Amino acid sequence: MEEKEKELKKIAFKECIRSLMPIRDAIDALGGKWRLQILIAVARGNNRFTTIQKALEDISPRILAKELKTLEEHKLLDRIVSSTYPVTVSYEWTAHTKSVEDLLHTLSDWGTKHREFLFKKKIKPLCDRE
């Protein structure tokens, strides 16, 4: 009987890990210090490399380029190259990114409540919802 219980626990553990895969995928796509901030900056009209960098202030060009590429790979940003002289590159939300919008609001609400819980005082939201 002991062997069967061990096997059942292994199966339950594997099922638990498998059920967490979607959360892990979401964190992989949106996690890190900069990705959500980049998506928000682009949503607010900062669609060129330099304007995104200025909106985020502390991000280095190398990190910004890496994070933009990662967001492109996750299909959260489209990179648009215009055939002007000189060539201009801009970034836009994809249709898929719009599916993240509700999640961003939920995370913002939870983060505000979490800060209030930690610091025991009301926190004014930093950004107005559009």
Buried (B, 14 or more C-beta within 10 A) or exposed (E): EEEEEEEEEEEEEEEEEEEEEEEEEEEEBBEBEBBBBBBBBBBEEBBBBEBBBEBBEEBEEEBBEEBBEBBBEBEBBBEEEEEEEEEEEBBEBBEEBEEBEEEBEEBBEEEBEEEEEEEEEEEEEEEEEE
